């Protein structure tokens, strides 16, 4: 159909959605994540500032989904989540909050606490997975509270902790 001179162009309809964002690339933010993680113990404003650094690191890492075929990216994924989890366990972060955040980091890093060893993985990736399992064992140790928990819960947490150290 011919458009009359001076007439508004026809409505082209809804704008097509843009191409899906590539989540397999961290887009150079690994340095930002490392800075946030390293800043956690030096936060001057106490736990609120620490949680802010943790939240910023989690936000950046959550935007990233490394390709299952990219061993270097998967190694970095496990390393960054493990380093973040380690910082969450350190003082002066509140022990319960820190342990919960560290456990979340473990689950993000390896999928689940009883995740099987990948069939094909570099030595570095396996080392970081071992460090992540050790972190998980430390988290379970921190969650043990004989004053508030029943004997059965205490035994289960202790057993789970030992199992994580066996994965190292």
C-alpha positions in Angstrom: 0.0 0.0 0.0 1.3 3.4 -0.9 1.8 5.9 1.9 0.3 9.3 1.3 2.7 12.2 1.5 2.6 13.8 4.9 0.7 10.9 6.5 2.1 9.1 9.6 3.8 5.7 8.9 1.7 2.6 9.6 2.1 1.1 13.0 4.7 -1.8 12.6 3.2 -3.7 15.5 4.9 -4.8 18.7 8.7 -4.4 18.8 10.3 -7.9 18.7 12.1 -8.8 21.9 15.9 -8.3 21.7 18.1 -11.3 21.5 18.5 -13.2 24.8 21.3 -11.9 26.9 24.4 -14.2 26.9 24.6 -15.3 30.5 27.7 -17.5 29.8 30.0 -14.4 29.9 30.7 -12.7 33.2 31.6 -9.6 31.1 34.7 -8.8 33.0 32.9 -8.5 36.3 35.0 -11.2 37.9 37.3 -8.5 39.2 34.4 -6.6 40.7 33.3 -9.8 42.5 36.8 -10.4 43.8 36.9 -6.8 45.1 33.5 -7.2 46.9 34.7 -10.5 48.4 38.0 -9.1 49.6 36.2 -6.0 51.0 33.9 -8.0 53.3 36.3 -8.2 56.3 37.2 -4.6 56.1 33.7 -3.1 56.0 33.8 -0.1 58.4 30.0 0.1 59.0 29.6 -3.4 60.5 27.3 -6.1 59.4 25.1 -4.0 57.2 28.1 -3.0 55.0 29.3 -6.6 55.0 25.9 -7.8 53.8 25.9 -5.1 51.2 29.2 -6.4 49.7 27.9 -10.0 49.9 24.7 -8.9 48.1 26.6 -7.1 45.4 28.8 -10.1 44.8 25.8 -12.5 44.7 24.0 -10.1 42.3 26.9 -10.2 39.8 27.4 -13.9 40.1 23.7 -14.6 39.7 23.7 -12.9 36.4 26.3 -15.5 35.2 25.6 -19.0 34.0 28.9 -20.5 32.7 28.7 -22.9 29.8 28.8 -26.6 30.9 31.5 -27.1 28.2 33.8 -24.3 29.4 36.0 -25.8 32.2 37.9 -22.5 32.8 34.6 -20.7 33.4 33.3 -23.5 35.6 36.5 -23.5 37.6 36.2 -19.7 38.1 32.5 -20.2 39.1 33.3 -22.6 41.8 36.3 -20.5 43.0 34.4 -17.2 43.3 31.4 -18.8 45.1 33.8 -20.7 47.4 35.8 -17.5 48.2 32.6 -15.6 48.9 31.3 -18.4 51.2 34.6 -18.4 53.1 34.3 -14.7 53.7 30.8 -15.2 55.0 32.0 -17.5 57.7 34.7 -15.1 59.0 34.3 -12.7 61.8 32.7 -10.2 62.3 29.8 -11.5 60.3 27.1 -12.9 62.5 27.7 -16.7 62.8 24.2 -17.8 61.9 23.7 -15.4 59.0 27.2 -16.1 57.8 26.7 -19.9 57.9 23.4 -19.6 56.0 25.0 -17.4 53.3 28.0 -19.7 53.1 25.8 -22.7 52.6 24.0 -20.8 49.8 27.3 -20.2 48.2 28.2 -23.9 48.4 24.9 -24.8 46.7 25.5 -22.2 44.0 29.0 -23.5 43.4 28.5 -27.2 43.1 24.7 -27.6 42.7 24.0 -29.6 45.8 25.9 -30.7 48.8 26.0 -34.3 47.6 26.8 -33.4 44.0 28.8 -36.1 42.2 32.3 -35.5 40.9 32.1 -34.3 37.3 33.2 -36.8 34.7 35.6 -34.4 32.9 37.1 -31.6 35.0 40.5 -30.0 35.2 42.7 -30.5 38.3 42.1 -26.8 39.3 38.3 -27.3 39.1 38.5 -30.4 41.2 40.7 -28.6 43.8 38.2 -25.8 44.1 35.3 -28.3 44.4 37.3 -29.9 47.2 37.7 -26.5 48.9 34.0 -26.0 48.4 33.1 -29.3 50.1 35.5 -28.4 53.0 33.6 -25.1 53.3 30.3 -27.0 53.4 31.7 -29.2 56.2 32.7 -26.1 58.1 29.2 -24.6 57.7 27.6 -27.8 59.1 30.0 -27.6 62.1 29.0 -24.0 62.7 25.4 -24.9 62.6 25.7 -27.3 65.5 24.3 -25.8 68.6 24.0 -28.3 71.5 22.1 -25.8 73.7 19.2 -25.5 71.2 19.1 -28.6 69.1 17.9 -32.1 69.7 20.4 -35.0 69.8 19.1 -36.3 66.5 19.7 -33.0 64.7 23.1 -32.7 66.2 24.1 -36.1 65.0 22.8 -35.4 61.5 24.7 -32.2 61.2 27.9 -33.8 62.5 27.4 -36.7 60.1 26.8 -34.3 57.2 29.9 -32.4 58.1 32.1 -35.5 58.0 30.6 -36.6 54.7 31.6 -33.2 53.2 35.2 -33.6 54.4 35.3 -37.0 52.7 34.5 -35.3 49.4 37.6 -33.2 49.7 
